[in-house]
Amino acid sequence: MRVIHEMRPVGRLSSGAEEWACPTCGRRVALAGPPKPGLTVLEAGDESAVHVGIVDPGPNADSPAERYGLGPVQEIPRPPSMPVLPVSPPDDSAAAEQDRRWLAEIGIDWDGGAAA
């Protein structure tokens, strides 16, 4: 089982990147945003640990998710499911024959018949 450490924002570097640090192992990283996003490791710390970013939401957080900076859980509405319509063979045999002729012209063998 892996150890999980919490990284917290500690400041901003002169480059504009955010500096994050792990109070447990001393890992420090710089996170650069657009237009050139990236992550630079400043201090390696415990490289075998999994580090997660935690933002302190303050003392007014109501739920455990908010206390860990995840925000309120929201119900995302889903669109109604579409009915599955049965697939039936075409009723127009003349149109079907025209389609088969066109397929044969381009070299596609349909229904086991020889392509033209």
MARTOR-163282 format. One record per residue: residue in one letter; chain; x, y, z of N, C-alpha, C in turn. Coordinates in Angstrom, 1 decimal, decimal comma, padded with zeros to 4 digits. Layout:
BEGIN
   code   unit     n.c1     n.c2     n.c3    ca.c1    ca.c2    ca.c3     c.c1     c.c2     c.c3
      A      A        X        Y        Z        X        Y        Z        X        Y        Z
...
//
This chain:
BEGIN
   code   unit     n.c1     n.c2     n.c3    ca.c1    ca.c2    ca.c3     c.c1     c.c2     c.c3
      M      A    000,8   -001,2    000,0    000,0    000,0    000,0    000,9    001,2    000,0
      R      A    000,5    002,2   -000,8    001,3    003,4   -001,0    000,9    004,4    000,1
      V      A    001,9    005,2    000,5    001,6    006,3    001,4    001,2    007,5    000,7
      I      A    000,2    008,2    001,2   -000,3    009,4    000,5    000,1    010,7    001,3
      H      A    000,7    011,6    000,7    001,1    012,9    001,3    000,3    014,0    000,7
      E      A    000,0    015,0    001,4   -000,8    016,1    001,0    000,2    017,3    000,6
      M      A    000,0    017,8   -000,6    000,8    019,0   -001,1   -000,1    020,2   -000,9
      R      A    000,4    021,3   -000,5   -000,3    022,5   -000,3    000,4    023,7   -001,0
      P      A   -000,4    024,6   -001,5    000,2    025,8   -002,1    000,9    026,6   -001,1
      V      A    002,1    027,1   -001,4    002,9    027,9   -000,4    003,3    029,2   -000,9
      G      A    003,1    029,5   -002,2    003,5    030,8   -002,7    003,6    030,8   -004,2
      R      A    004,1    031,9   -004,8    004,2    032,0   -006,2    005,7    032,4   -006,5
      L      A    006,3    031,8   -007,5    007,7    032,1   -007,9    007,7    033,3   -008,8
      S      A    008,9    033,8   -009,0    009,1    035,0   -009,8    008,7    034,7   -011,3
      S      A    008,7    033,4   -011,7    008,3    033,0   -013,0    006,8    033,1   -013,2
      G      A    006,0    033,2   -012,1    004,6    033,2   -012,1    004,0    031,8   -011,8
      A      A    004,9    030,8   -011,7    004,4    029,4   -011,3    004,0    029,4   -009,9
      E      A    003,0    028,5   -009,5    002,7    028,3   -008,1    003,6    027,3   -007,5
      E      A    004,0    027,6   -006,3    004,9    026,7   -005,6    004,0    025,9   -004,6
      W      A    004,2    024,5   -004,7    003,5    023,6   -003,8    004,5    022,9   -003,0
      A      A    004,2    022,6   -001,7    005,1    021,8   -000,8    004,4    020,8    000,0
      C      A    005,1    019,7    000,3    004,6    018,6    001,2    005,2    018,8    002,5
      P      A    004,4    019,1    003,6    004,9    019,3    004,9    005,5    018,0    005,5
      T      A    005,1    016,9    005,0    005,5    015,6    005,6    006,9    015,2    005,1
      C      A    007,2    015,3    003,8    008,5    014,9    003,3    009,4    016,0    002,7
      G      A    008,9    017,2    002,6    009,6    018,3    002,0    009,6    018,4    000,5
      R      A    008,8    017,6   -000,2    008,8    017,7   -001,6    008,2    019,1   -002,0
      R      A    008,9    019,7   -003,0    008,4    021,0   -003,5    008,4    021,0   -005,0
      V      A    007,3    021,5   -005,6    007,1    021,5   -007,0    006,7    022,9   -007,4
      A      A    006,9    023,2   -008,7    006,4    024,5   -009,3    005,5    024,1   -010,4
      L      A    004,2    024,6   -010,3    003,2    024,4   -011,3    003,0    025,6   -012,2
      A      A    003,4    025,5   -013,4    003,2    026,6   -014,4    001,9    026,5   -015,1
      G      A    001,2    027,5   -015,3   -000,1    027,5   -016,0    000,1    027,9   -017,5
      P      A   -001,0    028,1   -018,2   -000,9    028,4   -019,6   -000,2    029,8   -019,7
      P      A    000,4    030,1   -020,8    000,4    029,3   -022,1    001,4    028,2   -022,1
      K      A    002,3    028,0   -021,2    003,2    026,9   -021,2    003,1    026,1   -019,9
      P      A    002,0    025,3   -019,7    001,8    024,6   -018,5    002,9    023,5   -018,3
      G      A    003,2    023,3   -017,0    004,3    022,3   -016,7    004,5    022,1   -015,2
      L      A    005,2    021,1   -014,9    005,5    020,8   -013,5    007,0    020,6   -013,4
      T      A    007,6    021,4   -012,4    009,1    021,3   -012,2    009,3    020,9   -010,7
      V      A    010,0    019,8   -010,5    010,3    019,3   -009,2    011,5    020,1   -008,6
      L      A    011,2    020,9   -007,5    012,3    021,7   -006,9    013,0    020,9   -005,9
      E      A    012,3    020,1   -005,1    012,9    019,2   -004,0    012,2    017,9   -004,2
      A      A    012,9    016,8   -004,3    012,3    015,5   -004,6    011,5    015,0   -003,4
      G      A    011,9    015,1   -002,2    011,2    014,6   -001,1    011,1    013,1   -001,2
      D      A    010,0    012,5   -000,7    009,8    011,0   -000,7    009,1    010,7   -002,1
      E      A    010,0    010,2   -003,0    009,5    009,9   -004,3    008,6    008,6   -004,4
      S      A    008,6    007,8   -003,3    007,8    006,6   -003,3    006,4    006,9   -002,9
      A      A    006,1    008,1   -002,3    004,8    008,5   -001,8    004,0    009,0   -003,0
      V      A    002,6    008,9   -002,9    001,7    009,5   -003,8    001,4    010,9   -003,2
      H      A    001,6    011,9   -004,0    001,3    013,3   -003,5    000,0    013,8   -004,1
      V      A   -000,9    014,3   -003,3   -002,1    014,9   -003,8   -002,2    016,4   -003,4
      G      A   -002,8    017,2   -004,2   -002,9    018,6   -003,9   -004,1    018,9   -003,1
      I      A   -003,9    019,7   -002,0   -005,0    020,0   -001,1   -005,0    021,5   -001,0
      V      A   -006,2    022,1   -001,2   -006,4    023,5   -001,0   -007,2    023,8    000,2
      D      A   -006,7    024,6    001,1   -007,4    024,9    002,4   -008,6    025,8    002,1
      P      A   -009,9    025,2    002,3   -011,0    026,0    002,0   -011,5    026,9    003,1
      G      A   -010,8    026,8    004,2   -011,2    027,7    005,4   -012,1    027,0    006,4
      P      A   -012,4    027,6    007,5   -013,1    027,0    008,6   -014,6    026,8    008,3
      N      A   -015,1    027,4    007,2   -016,6    027,3    006,9   -017,0    026,2    006,0
      A      A   -016,1    025,2    005,8   -016,4    024,1    004,9   -017,4    023,2    005,7
      D      A   -018,4    022,8    004,9   -019,5    022,0    005,5   -019,3    020,5    005,4
      S      A   -018,8    020,0    004,3   -018,7    018,6    004,1   -017,3    018,2    004,1
      P      A   -017,0    016,8    004,2   -015,6    016,4    004,2   -015,0    016,7    002,8
      A      A   -015,8    016,6    001,7   -015,2    017,0    000,4   -014,8    018,4    000,4
      E      A   -015,6    019,3    000,9   -015,2    020,7    000,9   -014,0    021,0    001,8
      R      A   -013,9    020,2    002,9   -012,7    020,4    003,8   -011,4    020,0    003,1
      Y      A   -011,5    019,1    002,1   -010,3    018,7    001,3   -010,2    019,4    000,0
      G      A   -011,0    020,5   -000,2   -010,9    021,3   -001,3   -011,5    020,8   -002,6
      L      A   -012,4    019,8   -002,5   -013,1    019,2   -003,6   -014,3    019,8   -004,0
      G      A   -014,9    020,7   -003,2   -016,1    021,4   -003,5   -017,3    020,5   -003,3
      P      A   -018,5    021,1   -003,3   -019,7    020,3   -003,1   -020,0    019,3   -004,2
      V      A   -020,5    018,2   -003,8   -020,9    017,1   -004,8   -022,2    017,6   -005,4
      Q      A   -022,2    017,6   -006,7   -023,3    018,1   -007,5   -024,0    016,9   -008,3
      E      A   -025,3    016,9   -008,4   -025,9    015,9   -009,2   -025,9    016,5   -010,6
      I      A   -025,3    015,7   -011,5   -025,3    016,1   -012,9   -026,4    015,5   -013,6
      P      A   -027,3    016,3   -014,2   -028,5    015,7   -014,9   -028,0    014,9   -016,1
      R      A   -028,6    013,8   -016,4   -028,3    013,0   -017,6   -029,5    013,2   -018,5
      P      A   -029,2    013,2   -019,8   -030,2    013,3   -020,8   -031,1    012,0   -020,7
      P      A   -032,4    012,1   -021,1   -033,2    010,9   -021,1   -032,6    009,9   -022,1
      S      A   -032,7    008,6   -021,8   -032,2    007,6   -022,7   -033,1    007,5   -023,9
      M      A   -032,5    007,3   -025,0   -033,2    007,2   -026,3   -033,7    005,8   -026,5
      P      A   -034,9    005,6   -027,0   -035,4    004,3   -027,2   -034,6    003,6   -028,3
      V      A   -034,4    002,3   -028,2   -033,8    001,5   -029,2   -034,8    001,1   -030,3
      L      A   -034,6    001,6   -031,5   -035,5    001,3   -032,5   -035,1    000,0   -033,2
      P      A   -036,0   -000,8   -033,6   -035,7   -002,1   -034,3   -035,2   -001,8   -035,7
      V      A   -034,2   -002,5   -036,1   -033,6   -002,4   -037,5   -034,4   -003,4   -038,4
      S      A   -035,0   -002,8   -039,4   -035,7   -003,7   -040,3   -035,1   -003,5   -041,7
      P      A   -035,2   -004,6   -042,5   -034,7   -004,5   -043,9   -035,5   -003,5   -044,7
      P      A   -034,9   -002,8   -045,7   -035,6   -001,8   -046,4   -036,8   -002,5   -047,2
      D      A   -037,9   -001,7   -047,2   -039,1   -002,2   -047,9   -039,0   -002,0   -049,4
      D      A   -038,3   -001,1   -049,8   -038,2   -000,7   -051,2   -037,1   -001,6   -051,9
      S      A   -037,5   -002,7   -052,6   -036,6   -003,6   -053,2   -035,8   -003,0   -054,3
      A      A   -036,4   -002,0   -055,0   -035,8   -001,3   -056,1   -034,6   -000,5   -055,6
      A      A   -034,8    000,2   -054,4   -033,7    000,9   -053,8   -032,6    000,0   -053,3
      A      A   -033,0   -001,1   -052,7   -032,0   -002,1   -052,2   -031,2   -002,6   -053,4
      E      A   -031,8   -002,9   -054,5   -031,1   -003,4   -055,7   -030,2   -002,4   -056,2
      Q      A   -030,6   -001,1   -056,2   -029,7    000,0   -056,6   -028,5    000,1   -055,7
      D      A   -028,7    000,0   -054,4   -027,6    000,0   -053,5   -026,6   -001,2   -053,7
      R      A   -027,2   -002,4   -054,0   -026,3   -003,5   -054,2   -025,5   -003,3   -055,5
      R      A   -026,1   -002,7   -056,5   -025,4   -002,5   -057,8   -024,2   -001,5   -057,5
      W      A   -024,5   -000,5   -056,8   -023,5    000,5   -056,5   -022,4   -000,1   -055,7
      L      A   -022,7   -000,9   -054,7   -021,6   -001,6   -053,9   -020,8   -002,5   -054,8
      A      A   -021,5   -003,2   -055,8   -020,7   -004,1   -056,7   -019,8   -003,3   -057,6
      E      A   -020,2   -002,1   -058,0   -019,4   -001,2   -058,8   -018,1   -000,8   -058,1
      I      A   -018,2   -000,6   -056,8   -017,0   -000,2   -056,1   -016,2   -001,4   -055,5
      G      A   -016,7   -002,6   -055,9   -015,9   -003,8   -055,5   -016,3   -004,4   -054,2
      I      A   -017,5   -004,1   -053,6   -017,9   -004,7   -052,4   -018,9   -005,8   -052,6
      D      A   -018,6   -007,0   -052,1   -019,4   -008,2   -052,3   -020,5   -008,2   -051,2
      W      A   -021,7   -008,0   -051,5   -022,8   -007,9   -050,5   -023,7   -009,2   -050,6
      D      A   -024,1   -009,7   -049,5   -024,9   -010,9   -049,4   -024,4   -012,1   -050,2
      G      A   -023,1   -012,2   -050,3   -022,5   -013,4   -050,9   -022,5   -013,4   -052,4
      G      A   -023,1   -012,4   -053,0   -023,1   -012,3   -054,5   -021,8   -011,9   -055,0
      A      A   -021,6   -012,2   -056,3   -020,3   -011,8   -056,9   -020,3   -010,4   -057,2
      A      A   -019,2   -009,7   -056,9   -019,1   -008,3   -057,3   -018,9   -008,1   -058,8
      A      A   -019,5   -007,0   -059,3   -019,4   -006,8   -060,8   -018,0   -006,4   -061,2
//
